Amino acid sequence: MSTTEAPPATVGDGGGPDRVWSVDEHLDDILGAIHPLEPIELQLLDAQGCVLVEDVTVPVSLPPFDNSSMDGYAVRVADIADASTEFPAVLTVIGDVAAGSGGAGPTVGPGEAARIMTGAPLPPGAEAVVPVEWTDGGSGGGPATAFRSAGANPGDSAGEVRVHRPATARAHVRAAGSDVRAGDTALAAGTVLGPPQIGLLAAIGRATVLVRPRPRVVVLSTGSELVQPGEELSAGQIHDSNSFALAAAARDAGAIAYRVGAVTDDAEHLRDTIEDQLVRADLMVTTGGVSVGAYDVVKEALAHAGDEDEPGSGVDFRKLAMQPGKPQGFGSIGPDHTPLLALPGNPVSSYVSFELFVRPAIRALMALPDVHRPVVRATLKADKELTSPSGKRQFLRGTHDADTGTVTPVGGAGSHLVAALAHADCLLVVPEDTTALAPGSEVDVVLLTR
């Protein structure tokens, strides 16, 4: 599942260290460099979550033959047209038809019936099925709840059945091809294969399918202050949350995610770790170490990526006109030119950046037609005016009420507010040229839960 056959991801013109990129420019640069993964043939269960590459045509109608939708009796309509509880139609039982039985089964003639099980083929001569509950079940008494075994007691009326209700033609009969017909398109190219789609493929006899595989995304956090959850914190330390949140987000986007434990602020160690992980990566995502601090290790470690012995590679570190998430990095590394997105380290900045840039990249690797989260318009519901820095596109956490068409901010603008992010289901977008939003304003809302 490598991208070696596709053109390498290359970095656009950085425009120098002082250039400020817009959100749209950065995203366009990423998507312009991402190429879908090569299709492969997979077994059905291995194909779950993958994207179908070709139209799948139905080879045989489903169901392939007329069959009963009930346990009951296969009958001719005319024989039970006047049936009632007081004056039941009495029919001779000529045999049984079970699901999976071979052959055409007994031919039902005038005054006859065949016991039939759910899924069994409708026998010749029969026009409808009456449920066993509409009969005496061969007991000679009132309405039955189950069949009576034929010949269980010599001398009883198990060879006859009394039908208490009429039925119309084709009643309780599942017609051949009533689900899908031979030659129909079962699933179109571009379909994401979930459980119902896997079930349909199995039902029409497909054992394998040609798909684009789920991208393998390696997520790596950086920072000497990071400690794994479950471990004791020392002074100045915090638990690593970014790698867990982003690995989960990658899975949610459709990828196979590999989370790497936090790497200390050592460029050589980080470089070695990244190189070790490339063997299982279709996309690399780092978080932290992309700003202007003295220990911004990702910048230092990836400075080698554009060396002349790795043509086509390079990582460009940028400033974006957005809040949160101003520092970003994008490029490709290694012999296979694996795409790499370097995200900021603050938890909210990291997650917002993932939703805006990494998720679309994952979806582009899968060749999905729409790589973006849905965006809707909503009315701002707030106690006071919201402010936003001029020239920056701000993304605030919020909760969206589809019934009322409103959005309510959650928490403040701080990029460290993990709790507020956990209670949000959308991002409220404040455009670059807007510095204040009054309650009741119409805003764009990026939905995070669909």
N, C-alpha and C positions, 0 to 999 in steps of 0.2 A: 504494500500500500504506500508506495513512495510516489513522489511527483517528479521523478527523474526524467520522464519522457516529455514532460511539459516544459515550455520555456521557463527559464529561471525567474523568480521574483526579483525585481530590481527596484531600487529606490529612485523616486523622482528627484528632480532638481531641488536640493535643500534650500537654495537661495541664501546661504550664509547663516551664521549663528544668530543673527539679529532678526531674521525673518520670523514673523508670527503667522502661523497657518490657521486657516479657518477649519472648523469641524468638517465641513463638506470637502475641502481640499484634501485633508488628511485621509478621510474615508475613501474618496475617489482614488487616491494614490494606492491605498491598500487593495481595494477591489480590482484595480487595474492590473495588479501584479499577481493576484491569486488565480490559479488555474485548477479546474475540477480534477479530482482524483480519477485514475484510470479505472474503467469498469472491470469487475471480476465476477465469476460464476460462484455462487454460494449455495449451500444447503439452506432449506427454508428457515430453520430456527436461527441459523447464523446470519441470515439476511434481515432479521428484525431490526427496525430503525434505519435501514439503508434506503437509498433512493433507486427506484426501478429505472433502468436505462432504456428498455424497449417495451412496446405494447405487448401485452400477453393476450393471446386469442384463445377462446374456449374451444378445445378439441372435440368434446362430446357434450351434448346438452345435459343440463343439470336441473331436475333429476333426469336420468337417462331413459326412464320409462314411467308410465302412469302407475302411481302407487297409493296405498291407503294412508290417510293421515290419522286413522283411529284403529283401535282394536274393535272388530265388529264382524259384520257379514256382508259379503259382496253379493248384490242382488240385481234383479231386473226391475226397473221402475214400475212397470205395469203390474207386477205381482203384488206390490205393496201400496198401490195408489189409494185404496180405501181402508187401509189398516188403521185400527184404533185400539184403545185399551179394552173396550167392550167387545169389539169384533176384530181380534188380531188376524193378520195374515199368517197362515201356517205354511212353512216352506220346508222342503226336504234338504237336509245338510248333506252335501255330496263329497265333502273333503275339506282339508285345511290348506291354506296358503301362508307360509311363514316368510319373514324377511330373510333374504339370502337364499331362498330355495331356487333351485334351477328349474328350467323348463317353463312352459306356459301355464301350468296348473290346470285344474279341472275346468271344463267348459260348463258355464252356468246356463242351464236351459229353463224353460217355463216352469214355474213352481219350485225352483231350486235356489239354494244359497250355498256359498262357500265361506267357511270361517276364515277370516283374514286378520293378520297382525299388522301393526303399524310399520310402514315402510315396505310391506310386501307388494309385489306387482299385482295390479288388477287383473283377475283371470279373464279369459275369453268369455264373451256373452254377458258379463256383468256390466252394469251401467252406473252403479252408485254403491256406496258403503253406508250401512246403517250401524251406528255405534252399538256396542253390546248393551249399553244402558237403555236403548230403545226396544230391547227384546227381553225374552225370558231366559236368554243364555242357554236354551236347550233344557231347562229344568221343568218345563210344563207349568210353571207358576207365574208369579208376578215379575216386575222389572228386575233384571239381574245387575250385579256390579262387576261380575267376572264371568269368564267362560266356564261351562261345565265340561269336564273331560268326557269325550265321546266314548260310550261303552263302559263307563265306570261301573255302572250297575245294570246288568242285563234286564231288559224289560222296561227300562225308563224311556223317556222321550228324547234322549240325547241325539238321536238321528233326525230330529225335527227342531225347528226354532219358530217361536211365535214373535212376530214383529208388530209392535204397538203403535208405530207412527209411520206415515209415508215419507218419502224422500224424493227430491228432484234429481234429475240426471246430473251426474258428476259430483253429487254431494259427497264431501269428505274424500275426494280424490285429488291428489296432487298431480297435475298434468306434466307430462314429459316436457322439459324445456321451460317450465313456468318460472324457474329461477334465472337461468341464462341458457341461451341456445348456442349450438355449435356455430362457430364463425363470429360470434359476438366478441367485442373487446372486453375482457374481464377486468383488466387494470391498464391504465394508460401510463406511458413513460412519464417519469417525474413524480409518481406516487411514492409517498413514504410508507414503508411496509410496517404496519402495526399488526396486532393480533387478528382483527377481522380479515385483513388482506392476506395474512399468512394462511388463515383458515380457508379462504376462497381458493388460493393457489393449490392447497392440498386437495380440496374438494374436486378440482378439475384435473387432478393427476400430476401436477408439477412437483417434482422433487427438488429441483434447483432453479435458480433464477439469476439473471444477469443484472447486477446492481453496481452503483458507486458505493464503495465501502464507507463506513462511518470514519471520519477523520480521527487520527490519533493525536491528541493534544497533550503536550507535556507542560505542566504548570509548576513554576519554581518561584519561591519567595526568597528574598535576600534581606540580610540584616543580622548583625551579631547580637542584637537585643531580643531576637525571636526565640521563643521556647515552645516546644510542642505541647498541645493540650494534654492535660493529665500529669504534666511535670510541674515541680515546684518552681515558683518564681523567685528569683533573687532580685536584689536592688537594681533598678533600671531596666528590668526585663518585662516583656509582654508576651502573651501567647500569640502564636502565628495563626491568624484567622484568614488572611488573604488566600493562601493556597487552598484552603478548604472551600471557601466561598467560590473561588474561580474554577476549581475542579468540578464542583457541583454545577456551576453555571455552564461549563463546557458540556457536561452530560445532558443538561437540560436542553442545550442547543442541538443535540444529536450526536455528539462526539464520544469517543472512547477517551476518558481522561486518565492521565497518570500524574499523580501528585508527588512532587519531590520535596523532601524535608528542607527546611530553611537553610540556606547557605550563608556562612559568615561573610563579613565584609573583607574578603580577600580575593583579589582579582584572579590570581592563578587558580585558586580552588574553584571559583565560579566558572572560569573558562574550562577547566577540566570536567566539571560536572555537566556543563552544557554539551560539550563534545561527546561525553559518554551517553547522554540522553538522545542524541540525534538519531541513533539507530532505530528508535521506536517512535519518532515524531514526524507527523505531517505538518505540524504547526507547533512552535515554541512560544510560550507566554511566560514572561518574567514580571515580577512586581517588586518595586522598590529600586532605589539606586539610579534614578534617571534625572534627578534634579541638578542643582548646582552646589551641593554640599561637598565637604572635603572627603566624604566616604561614599560617594556615588559610584559604587563598585561596578554596576552594570556598564556604565559608560567606559570605564577603564578596561574591563574585561573584554568588551566587544570592539575595542579600537582596532584589533587585529583583523576583524572580519573582512575588511576591504583590501587585504594584502593582495599583491599581484599574483600569488600562487593560488588564489581562489577567485578567478574571474567571474564577474556577475554578482558577486556577493557585496554586502555592505549594509551597515546599520546607520540610519540617520536619526539623530536625536533632535527633537523639535520643541518649540513652544507653540501651544495652540491657544486661540482666543476662546477659551471656555473655562468654566468654573463649575465643579471641581475638575481637575485633570489637565492642568496646563502643560506639564512636562510629559512628552510621549516619545517613544522610539519605534521605528519600523525599518525592516530590511530583510535580508536573507543571509543565512550562514551555512557553512559546511559544504562538502562536495556535491550534495544534492540540492543546494540552494534552498534549504528549508526556511519557509517564512518565519520571522520572529517579530513579535510585538512586545515591546517593553513598556509596562504600565507603571504609573506612580505607586508609591507605597502606602499612602493613607487609605484606609479601608473603603471609604465611600468613593474616593477618586478612582481607586482600582476597579471597583464594581461598575461604576458608571462608565468608565472607559471600556470595560469588557462589553457591556451592552451595546455601546455605540460602535465599537471597532472590531472586537474579537468575534462576537457572535455573528456579525455579517460575514466575516472571513470564513468561519466554520461552515456556514450555510453555502457560501460560494464554493468551497471545496466539495460540497455535496451536489453542486449544480442545481440547487433549488431555485425556482423562478423568482421568489420573493425572499430576500435575505433579511428584511427588516422587521422589527416589531411593529405591530399595528399602532397607528397614531390617530387619535380622535380629538375633536374640539370639545372643550368643557368650560363651564363657568366657574371662576375662582370663588371659593367659599372660604373666607378668612375674616379674622377680627380686625385686621389692620392692613394697611398698604404694604406690599412687598417691594423691597428695593433690590436692584441688581447693578453690577458694575458696568459702566459704559464700554462698549466695544467687545464685550464677552457674552457668549451664549451660556446662560446659566441653566443648570439642571437641578431642580429641587425635588426632594422626595415627597410623595403625596399618596393619598388614597382616593380612588375614583369611584363614584357612585353612578353606575350606568342608568339606574332608574330615574334619577333626578338630573343627570347630565352635569354633575358638579365634581370638582376636585378640591380636596382640602390638604394644605401642606402638612407634613409630618416632620417635627423636629426643626432644627435651624439649618443654616447653610454650612456649618462646619464639616470638614471632610473626614473627621474622626468619629462621627456619630453613628456607630454601628447599630445601636438599639433602634434609632429612628428608621434606619434602612430596613431593618427586619420587620417593621410594621407597615412599610410602604408597599403598594402594589403598582405604582406608576412613577414616571418622572415628569414633572411639570417643567415645560420648556419656556424660558424667558429669552426672547431674541436679543441679538447684539445691540440693536438700536433702542432697546427699551430699558429704562432705568428705574421704572416704578410701575407696579401693577396694583390697581385699586380693586377691592372686593367687587365682584360682579363682572370683572373683565373676562373676555373670551381668550382662552389659551390652548396651545397644543399640549396634548398629553400622550406620552409614550407608555403603552400598556405593557406591564412586565409579566403578566400571569396568563397570557394566551399563547 
